[in-house]
């Protein structure tokens, strides 16, 4: 799958039995030699448009064994080389282009295997670090609800609006006098009228004192925000 050529199309021309065809990307032991994201997407779309089952590799951060004498890790994507293995897998699933994820190097740790096993592959789950000032209602809004992005999107933020209808509690002002940055999680405070307790993920830096900053998405998961499209469901974990 890691060559963007018409090889698959040629095979299918000869009336191949598609249910018995599987596609798999290559792995790349040498740092700097793995696929760039845009090329990976182009290659993968060739297979997904035919409904072919697809696979790609992730790299354990503790494993030392590989097929060659050079082993800088064994991912398919270059940007995955130094990311936690579960974040790599989250990213592959978020693209919507990969069905199966394979650990390329040996041997992953028990902790890595457990983290992979806990992934929700059917929707994006973002790991957040809370501010100490976040109140119990804000924490509940973030962690205990099924979120989805509004269909009429804005470029400034991801809006999860159902929670403002479900939570009518007071929400005093705090951490609201700053420029919010990409990946910040904010909740409308008592000054925000009908938008009180609406949850937003910041996409473009801005300041609005009617919102409280309550958490940040962990830096190595910020790339997942590119895959939250109109009506995309998502959740948070601490």
C-alpha positions as CSV (number, residue, x, y, z in Angstrom):
1,X,0.0,0.0,0.0
2,X,3.0,2.4,0.4
3,X,3.4,2.9,-3.3
4,X,0.9,5.2,-4.9
5,X,0.7,3.3,-8.2
6,X,-2.0,1.5,-10.1
7,X,-1.0,-2.0,-9.1
8,X,-4.2,-2.8,-7.3
9,X,-6.3,-1.4,-10.1
10,X,-4.5,-3.7,-12.5
11,X,-5.2,-6.7,-10.3
12,X,-8.9,-5.8,-10.1
13,X,-9.1,-5.5,-13.8
14,X,-8.7,-9.3,-14.0
15,X,-11.8,-9.8,-12.0
16,X,-10.0,-10.7,-8.8
17,X,-12.0,-11.8,-5.7
18,X,-12.0,-8.6,-3.7
19,X,-13.0,-10.3,-0.4
20,X,-9.7,-12.2,-0.4
21,X,-7.5,-9.1,-1.0
22,X,-5.9,-7.3,1.9
23,X,-3.7,-4.2,1.7
24,X,-0.8,-3.5,4.1
25,X,1.5,-0.5,4.3
26,X,5.3,-1.0,4.7
27,X,7.2,-0.2,7.9
28,X,10.4,2.0,8.1
29,X,13.2,1.2,10.5
30,X,15.3,4.2,9.5
31,X,14.2,7.5,11.0
32,X,13.5,10.0,8.3
33,X,12.5,7.3,5.8
34,X,8.8,6.7,6.6
35,X,5.8,8.1,4.7
36,X,4.7,11.7,5.0
37,X,1.0,12.0,5.9
38,X,-0.3,13.4,2.6
39,X,1.3,10.6,0.6
40,X,0.0,8.0,3.1
41,X,-3.5,9.3,2.6
42,X,-3.2,9.2,-1.2
43,X,-1.9,5.6,-1.1
44,X,-4.5,4.5,1.3
45,X,-7.5,6.0,-0.6
46,X,-6.6,3.8,-3.6
47,X,-7.5,0.7,-1.4
48,X,-10.4,2.1,0.6
49,X,-12.3,3.2,-2.5
50,X,-12.6,-0.4,-3.4
51,X,-13.5,-1.5,0.1
52,X,-10.2,-3.4,0.6
53,X,-9.3,-4.1,4.2
54,X,-6.2,-2.1,5.1
55,X,-3.4,-2.3,7.7
56,X,-0.5,-0.1,8.8
57,X,2.3,-0.3,11.4
58,X,2.9,1.5,14.7
59,X,6.1,1.5,16.7
60,X,6.6,0.5,20.3
61,X,8.7,3.0,22.2
62,X,10.4,0.3,24.3
63,X,10.9,-2.5,21.9
64,X,14.4,-3.1,20.5
65,X,13.9,-5.9,18.0
66,X,13.4,-5.5,14.3
67,X,14.2,-7.2,11.0
68,X,17.3,-5.1,10.2
69,X,20.4,-4.0,12.0
70,X,19.0,-0.5,11.9
71,X,16.0,-0.1,14.3
72,X,14.9,3.5,14.9
73,X,11.4,2.1,15.4
74,X,9.1,0.6,12.9
75,X,6.1,2.9,12.0
76,X,4.5,3.5,8.7
77,X,4.2,7.2,9.2
78,X,7.2,9.4,9.8
79,X,5.4,11.6,12.3
80,X,4.7,8.6,14.5
81,X,8.4,7.7,15.3
82,X,8.4,9.2,18.8
83,X,4.8,9.2,19.8
84,X,3.2,6.8,22.3
85,X,2.0,3.7,20.6
86,X,-1.7,4.3,21.5
87,X,-1.5,7.8,20.0
88,X,-0.1,6.4,16.8
89,X,-3.0,4.0,16.6
90,X,-5.6,6.6,17.5
91,X,-4.3,8.7,14.6
92,X,-4.4,5.8,12.1
93,X,-8.0,5.0,13.1
94,X,-9.0,8.7,13.0
95,X,-8.0,8.9,9.4
96,X,-10.7,6.5,8.5
97,X,-8.3,4.8,6.1
98,X,-6.9,1.9,8.3
99,X,-8.7,-1.1,9.6
100,X,-5.9,-3.0,11.3
101,X,-3.0,-1.7,13.3
102,X,0.2,-3.8,13.7
103,X,3.0,-3.2,16.1
104,X,6.1,-3.4,13.9
105,X,8.9,-4.0,16.5
106,X,9.3,-6.5,19.3
107,X,8.4,-6.5,22.0
108,X,5.8,-4.0,23.2
109,X,5.4,-3.6,26.9
110,X,2.4,-4.8,28.9
111,X,1.5,-1.1,29.5
112,X,1.6,-0.4,25.8
113,X,-0.6,-3.4,25.0
114,X,-3.1,-2.4,27.6
115,X,-3.2,1.2,26.3
116,X,-3.8,-0.1,22.8
117,X,-6.5,-2.4,24.1
118,X,-8.3,0.5,25.7
119,X,-8.5,2.6,22.5
120,X,-12.0,3.5,21.3
121,X,-11.4,2.9,17.6
122,X,-14.9,4.0,16.7
123,X,-14.6,7.6,17.8
124,X,-11.9,10.1,18.7
125,X,-11.1,10.2,22.4
126,X,-8.9,13.1,23.5
127,X,-6.7,13.0,26.6
128,X,-6.8,16.2,28.6
129,X,-5.0,17.8,31.5
130,X,-7.3,19.8,33.8
131,X,-6.5,23.1,35.4
132,X,-6.7,22.8,39.2
133,X,-9.3,25.6,39.1
134,X,-11.8,23.6,37.0
135,X,-14.9,23.1,39.1
136,X,-16.8,19.8,39.5
137,X,-19.5,20.8,37.0
138,X,-17.0,21.6,34.3
139,X,-15.2,18.3,34.9
140,X,-18.4,16.5,34.6
141,X,-19.3,18.4,31.4
142,X,-16.0,17.4,29.9
143,X,-15.7,13.8,31.0
144,X,-19.2,12.4,31.4
145,X,-20.8,13.3,28.2
146,X,-20.9,12.2,24.6
147,X,-19.8,15.2,22.5
148,X,-20.3,15.9,18.9
149,X,-19.3,18.9,16.7
150,X,-22.2,21.0,15.4
151,X,-22.9,20.5,11.7
152,X,-22.7,24.3,11.0
153,X,-19.1,24.6,11.9
154,X,-16.9,27.6,12.7
155,X,-13.1,27.8,12.1
156,X,-12.5,29.3,15.5
157,X,-13.5,26.4,17.7
158,X,-15.2,23.0,17.9
159,X,-18.6,23.5,19.5
160,X,-20.4,20.9,21.6
161,X,-23.7,22.5,22.3
162,X,-25.9,19.8,23.8
163,X,-24.3,20.1,27.2
164,X,-25.4,23.7,27.7
165,X,-29.0,22.4,27.4
166,X,-28.4,19.7,30.0
167,X,-26.4,21.7,32.5
168,X,-28.2,24.8,34.0
169,X,-26.0,25.1,37.1
170,X,-24.1,28.3,37.9
171,X,-20.6,28.5,36.5
172,X,-18.5,31.2,38.2
173,X,-15.8,33.0,36.2
174,X,-12.2,31.8,36.4
175,X,-9.2,31.6,34.0
176,X,-11.1,33.8,31.5
177,X,-8.7,36.7,31.1
178,X,-6.2,35.1,28.7
179,X,-5.7,34.4,25.1
180,X,-7.0,30.8,24.6
181,X,-4.7,28.7,22.5
182,X,-5.1,25.8,20.0
183,X,-6.2,22.7,21.9
184,X,-7.6,24.5,25.0
185,X,-10.9,23.2,26.3
186,X,-13.2,26.0,27.5
187,X,-16.7,26.1,29.0
188,X,-19.1,29.1,28.9
189,X,-19.4,30.8,32.3
190,X,-22.2,32.8,34.0
191,X,-21.6,35.8,31.8
192,X,-22.4,33.9,28.6
193,X,-26.2,33.9,28.7
194,X,-27.8,31.1,26.8
195,X,-24.3,29.7,26.0
196,X,-23.4,29.1,29.6
197,X,-21.9,25.6,30.0
198,X,-21.3,25.1,26.3
199,X,-18.1,23.2,25.7
200,X,-15.6,24.3,23.0
201,X,-12.2,23.2,21.8
202,X,-10.1,26.2,20.6
203,X,-8.9,26.0,17.1
204,X,-7.8,29.6,16.6
205,X,-6.3,31.8,19.4
206,X,-8.8,34.3,20.8
207,X,-9.8,35.9,24.0
208,X,-13.4,35.9,25.4
209,X,-13.9,36.6,29.1
210,X,-17.3,34.8,28.9
211,X,-15.4,31.4,28.7
212,X,-13.5,29.6,31.3
213,X,-10.4,27.6,30.4
214,X,-10.8,24.2,32.1
215,X,-8.3,21.9,30.4
216,X,-5.8,21.4,27.6
217,X,-5.6,18.5,25.2
218,X,-2.2,16.8,25.5
219,X,0.2,18.1,22.9
220,X,0.9,14.8,21.2
221,X,-2.9,14.4,20.4
222,X,-3.5,17.8,19.0
223,X,-3.2,16.4,15.4
224,X,-6.4,14.5,16.1
225,X,-8.4,17.7,16.0
226,X,-7.9,17.7,12.2
227,X,-10.3,14.8,12.1
228,X,-13.2,16.4,14.0
229,X,-15.5,17.3,11.2
230,X,-19.1,18.3,11.1
231,X,-21.2,15.9,13.3
232,X,-18.1,14.0,14.4
233,X,-18.5,12.3,17.8
234,X,-15.8,12.6,20.3
235,X,-15.1,12.1,24.0
236,X,-12.5,13.1,26.6
237,X,-10.5,11.2,29.2
238,X,-8.2,12.5,31.9
